[in-house]
């Protein structure tokens, strides 16, 4: 009888852990989505700022260099995360 009583008490605690884990996962997913939105906004804002700050003849070159740096940084971060 005590064995049945113990198993009933342990089950809600396990369900609470999975609920907290799911909530944490949802929060992380939402933060990652917000980070991606901020990254795209930053990227296009920088493209516009480059157009304003540099002479038109150099703007395309600076935009290409900026894009290349972003691609290189992204590839490096993906490799770093995949190693783990």
C-alpha positions as CSV (number, residue, x, y, z in Angstrom):
1,X,0.0,0.0,0.0
2,X,2.8,2.4,0.8
3,X,4.4,1.5,-2.5
4,X,1.3,2.7,-4.4
5,X,1.2,5.9,-2.4
6,X,4.9,6.7,-3.1
7,X,4.5,6.2,-6.9
8,X,1.5,8.5,-7.0
9,X,3.4,11.2,-5.2
10,X,6.5,11.0,-7.5
11,X,4.5,11.3,-10.7
12,X,3.4,14.9,-10.4
13,X,6.9,16.0,-9.6
14,X,8.1,14.3,-12.8
15,X,5.4,16.1,-14.7
16,X,6.4,19.4,-13.2
17,X,10.0,18.9,-14.4
18,X,8.8,18.2,-17.9
19,X,6.5,21.2,-17.9
20,X,9.3,23.5,-16.6
21,X,11.6,22.0,-19.3
22,X,9.0,22.7,-22.0
23,X,8.4,26.3,-20.8
24,X,12.2,26.9,-20.8
25,X,12.4,25.5,-24.3
26,X,9.6,27.8,-25.5
27,X,11.3,30.8,-24.0
28,X,14.6,29.9,-25.6
29,X,12.9,29.5,-29.0
30,X,11.2,32.8,-28.7
31,X,14.5,34.5,-27.7
32,X,16.3,32.9,-30.7
33,X,13.5,34.2,-33.1
34,X,13.8,37.7,-31.6
35,X,17.6,37.5,-32.0
36,X,17.2,36.6,-35.7
37,X,14.8,39.4,-36.3
38,X,17.2,41.8,-34.6
39,X,20.1,40.5,-36.7
40,X,18.2,41.0,-40.0
41,X,17.1,44.5,-38.9
42,X,20.7,45.3,-38.0
43,X,22.0,43.9,-41.3
44,X,19.7,46.0,-43.4
45,X,20.2,49.1,-41.3
46,X,23.9,48.7,-41.7
47,X,23.4,48.4,-45.5
48,X,21.5,51.6,-45.5
49,X,24.0,53.3,-43.3
50,X,26.8,52.3,-45.6
51,X,24.9,53.8,-48.5
52,X,24.7,57.1,-46.6
53,X,28.2,57.2,-45.2
54,X,30.2,56.3,-48.2
55,X,30.5,57.8,-51.7
56,X,28.2,55.9,-54.1
57,X,31.2,54.6,-56.0
58,X,32.5,52.8,-52.8
59,X,29.2,51.9,-51.2
60,X,28.8,48.6,-53.2
61,X,32.3,47.5,-52.2
62,X,31.8,48.3,-48.5
63,X,28.5,46.5,-48.6
64,X,30.1,43.5,-50.1
65,X,32.9,43.5,-47.5
66,X,30.4,43.9,-44.7
67,X,28.3,41.0,-46.1
68,X,31.4,38.8,-46.4
69,X,32.4,39.5,-42.8
70,X,28.9,38.6,-41.7
71,X,29.0,35.3,-43.7
72,X,32.4,34.4,-42.3
73,X,31.2,35.1,-38.7
74,X,28.1,33.0,-39.3
75,X,30.1,30.1,-40.6
76,X,32.5,30.3,-37.7
77,X,29.7,30.3,-35.2
78,X,27.9,27.4,-36.8
79,X,31.2,25.4,-36.8
80,X,31.7,26.3,-33.2
81,X,28.3,25.2,-32.1
82,X,28.4,21.9,-34.2
83,X,31.7,20.9,-32.5
84,X,29.9,20.8,-29.1
